[in-house]
Amino acid sequence: MNSASTFLDIIRKEIARQLGGGALKRVPKETALAMIDPNYTSGDPKLVFDDDTSRTPVGPYPCAAWYTPAPNDRVLLLRAGNSGRYVVLGKIGTGSGGPGFSTHGYYQPIMSFPLFGFAGDTPFTTSSATWVSFGRTHLYGPLSYGMPGVQQGAQRYYRFLVQYTDSSTGSTDGYPHIQLAEADFTSSISGDQQMANTWGGVDGQEFRTWLSPYWQSTDTNHGVLQAKLCTSSGTNPNNKSLEIYRVELQAFDYWP
């Protein structure tokens, strides 16, 4: 290729680059790192991209629902949707293992494991209006043994996933309840978790899945599951029944 054609080729590329947006046109990468505009006040923020030597804020760019932008936050972006536009996923933080990604206001799943309904467990049925233990009599340190440590800056939360049915049809019949208690029955680890009525039968042919609210505990003692079905006054006036098939414990880290 002669020098004239090379020169013309350079000119064509430069014209195409300028028509495409010049230096502020983003190179289409799947992910990118940037900093929130130091002068940011509200709304979708402008960003200073790591690879922009001019340090010129561009945008604005939308953010994931769990992230609240703040000036000078260093953030991770991901191209999303048909347009491939960047979305700010969250702030880049520093964890115990080095730089990490934290999503403030988000419950990050850590682990889950069954407490009941595995290894030959048969369904548990009760009409008791007071706590009755079921499943294994000693769940060794469910919040400690094998549980990963809490990540830096996070708070540990738990919740139950329960699959069950009951024959109660409302507050006059009572509601099913579940808790993880200390194995010596000294106190509750999870607190009393009231479940929803299923308006069903207790015949092993139907069930619903229920997720408890998130709860916190630092109790590392051995545990035992307990359940009951009662009204707010602590009775079961119509002798309704509860049948539980599976209970799973889920652990989460939450960044406030």
C-alpha positions in Angstrom: 0.0 0.0 0.0 1.5 3.4 -1.0 1.7 6.4 1.3 -1.1 8.2 -0.3 -3.7 5.4 0.2 -2.4 5.0 3.8 -2.9 8.6 4.5 -6.5 8.5 3.0 -7.3 5.5 5.1 -6.2 7.3 8.2 -8.4 10.3 7.3 -11.4 8.0 6.7 -11.0 6.4 10.1 -10.7 9.7 11.9 -13.8 11.1 10.1 -15.8 7.9 11.1 -14.5 8.2 14.7 -15.6 11.8 15.0 -19.0 11.1 13.5 -19.4 8.3 16.0 -18.9 10.6 19.0 -15.2 11.3 19.2 -13.3 10.7 22.5 -16.6 10.6 24.5 -18.0 7.7 22.6 -17.8 4.6 24.9 -16.1 1.4 23.6 -18.7 -1.3 23.8 -17.5 -3.6 26.6 -19.7 -5.8 28.7 -18.6 -4.3 32.0 -16.8 -1.1 33.0 -15.5 0.7 36.0 -16.3 4.3 36.7 -16.6 7.0 39.4 -19.8 8.9 40.3 -19.5 12.5 39.3 -17.9 14.4 42.3 -20.6 17.1 41.8 -23.5 14.6 41.9 -26.6 15.7 43.9 -29.6 13.6 42.8 -31.2 11.5 40.1 -29.3 9.3 37.7 -25.6 10.1 38.0 -23.1 11.2 35.4 -19.9 9.0 35.5 -16.2 9.4 35.0 -15.0 6.3 33.3 -11.7 4.7 34.4 -10.3 4.7 30.9 -11.2 8.3 30.2 -8.0 10.3 30.6 -9.9 13.6 30.2 -11.8 12.7 33.5 -15.0 14.2 31.9 -18.3 13.2 33.5 -20.7 11.7 30.9 -24.2 10.4 31.2 -26.5 10.2 33.1 -26.7 6.4 33.6 -29.5 4.5 35.4 -28.7 2.6 38.6 -29.9 -0.8 40.0 -32.7 -0.4 42.5 -30.6 -1.5 45.5 -27.8 1.1 44.9 -28.0 4.7 46.0 -25.3 6.8 44.2 -23.0 9.1 46.1 -20.3 11.5 44.9 -17.0 9.8 44.2 -18.3 6.2 44.6 -16.3 3.8 42.4 -18.9 1.6 40.7 -19.3 -1.4 38.5 -21.3 -1.2 35.3 -23.0 -3.8 33.2 -24.4 -3.4 29.7 -28.1 -4.4 29.7 -31.1 -4.6 27.4 -31.4 -4.4 23.7 -29.7 -1.0 23.6 -26.7 -2.3 25.5 -26.7 0.8 27.7 -24.7 0.6 30.9 -26.5 0.2 34.2 -24.7 1.0 37.5 -24.8 -2.2 39.6 -23.3 -0.9 42.8 -20.3 0.4 44.6 -17.0 -1.3 44.6 -16.0 -1.9 48.2 -13.2 -3.5 50.1 -13.8 -6.8 51.9 -11.6 -9.1 54.0 -10.3 -10.8 50.8 -9.4 -7.5 49.0 -11.5 -5.3 46.7 -15.0 -6.6 46.4 -18.5 -5.7 45.1 -21.1 -4.7 47.7 -24.7 -3.9 47.0 -26.2 -1.7 49.7 -29.7 -2.6 50.7 -29.5 -6.0 49.1 -29.7 -9.4 50.8 -26.9 -11.6 49.3 -27.6 -15.3 49.6 -24.8 -17.1 51.5 -26.1 -20.6 51.9 -29.1 -22.8 52.6 -29.6 -26.3 54.0 -32.5 -28.5 55.1 -33.4 -28.7 58.8 -36.3 -31.1 58.2 -37.8 -33.1 55.4 -34.7 -35.1 54.3 -33.0 -38.5 54.9 -36.2 -40.3 55.6 -38.1 -37.7 57.6 -41.8 -38.3 57.5 -44.3 -35.4 57.6 -44.9 -33.9 61.0 -48.6 -33.4 62.0 -49.9 -31.5 65.1 -53.0 -29.9 66.5 -51.2 -28.5 69.5 -51.8 -24.9 70.5 -48.4 -24.9 72.4 -45.0 -25.5 71.1 -44.2 -29.1 70.0 -40.7 -30.2 68.9 -40.3 -32.2 65.7 -37.6 -33.6 63.6 -34.1 -34.3 65.1 -33.8 -33.4 68.8 -30.4 -31.8 68.3 -29.5 -29.7 65.3 -25.9 -29.0 66.1 -25.1 -25.3 65.9 -27.3 -24.5 62.9 -26.1 -20.8 63.0 -22.4 -21.7 63.5 -21.3 -25.1 62.3 -20.4 -24.9 58.6 -21.8 -21.3 58.4 -19.5 -18.9 56.5 -18.4 -15.8 58.3 -20.1 -12.5 57.9 -18.5 -10.3 55.2 -17.0 -7.0 56.1 -19.5 -4.3 56.5 -22.5 -6.7 56.3 -25.0 -8.0 58.8 -26.1 -11.6 58.9 -29.8 -12.4 58.4 -31.7 -15.7 58.2 -35.1 -16.9 57.1 -37.1 -20.1 56.8 -38.5 -21.8 53.7 -41.4 -24.0 54.9 -43.5 -26.4 52.8 -46.7 -27.3 54.7 -50.5 -27.4 54.8 -53.1 -26.7 57.5 -56.9 -27.0 57.9 -57.3 -23.6 59.4 -59.3 -21.0 57.5 -58.6 -17.8 59.4 -58.0 -16.0 62.6 -60.9 -17.7 64.4 -59.3 -21.1 63.8 -55.7 -19.9 64.5 -52.5 -19.7 62.5 -49.6 -22.1 62.1 -46.3 -21.0 63.8 -42.8 -22.2 63.6 -39.5 -21.5 65.5 -36.0 -22.7 65.9 -35.5 -23.1 69.7 -32.4 -23.9 71.7 -32.2 -27.7 72.1 -32.6 -27.4 75.9 -35.7 -25.2 75.3 -34.2 -22.3 77.3 -35.1 -19.7 74.6 -36.0 -19.2 71.0 -33.2 -18.7 68.4 -35.4 -17.5 65.6 -38.3 -16.0 67.4 -42.0 -17.0 66.9 -42.6 -17.0 63.1 -46.3 -16.9 62.2 -47.1 -18.6 58.9 -50.1 -18.0 56.6 -53.2 -20.2 56.5 -53.4 -22.6 53.5 -57.2 -23.3 53.8 -56.3 -26.8 52.8 -56.5 -30.3 54.0 -54.0 -32.4 56.0 -53.9 -35.5 53.8 -50.4 -35.5 52.3 -51.8 -34.5 48.8 -51.3 -30.7 48.9 -48.9 -28.1 50.3 -47.8 -24.5 49.9 -44.4 -22.9 50.2 -43.8 -20.0 52.6 -40.8 -17.8 53.2 -40.5 -16.2 56.6 -39.5 -12.5 57.2 -35.8 -12.0 57.6 -34.6 -12.5 61.2 -31.4 -12.0 63.1 -29.7 -14.0 65.8 -26.3 -14.5 67.3 -27.3 -17.7 69.2 -24.8 -20.4 68.3 -26.3 -23.1 70.5 -27.7 -26.4 69.3 -31.3 -26.1 68.2 -34.6 -28.0 67.7 -37.6 -27.1 65.5 -40.9 -26.4 67.1 -44.4 -25.8 65.7 -48.0 -25.1 66.9 -51.3 -23.9 65.6 -53.2 -21.4 67.7 -55.2 -18.1 67.8 -53.8 -14.9 69.2 -55.2 -16.0 72.6 -53.1 -19.2 72.4 -55.9 -21.8 71.8 -57.0 -24.1 69.0 -60.8 -23.9 69.5 -61.8 -25.9 66.4 -59.0 -28.5 66.7 -57.4 -27.6 63.4 -54.3 -29.4 62.2 -50.9 -28.5 60.7 -48.7 -30.8 58.6 -45.1 -29.8 57.8 -43.1 -31.5 55.0 -39.9 -29.5 54.7 -38.1 -26.8 56.5 -35.0 -25.1 55.1 -32.7 -22.5 56.7 -31.4 -19.7 54.5 -28.6 -17.3 55.4 -28.0 -13.9 53.9 -25.5 -11.0 54.2 -27.1 -7.6 54.1 -25.3 -4.2 53.6 -27.3 -1.4 55.2 
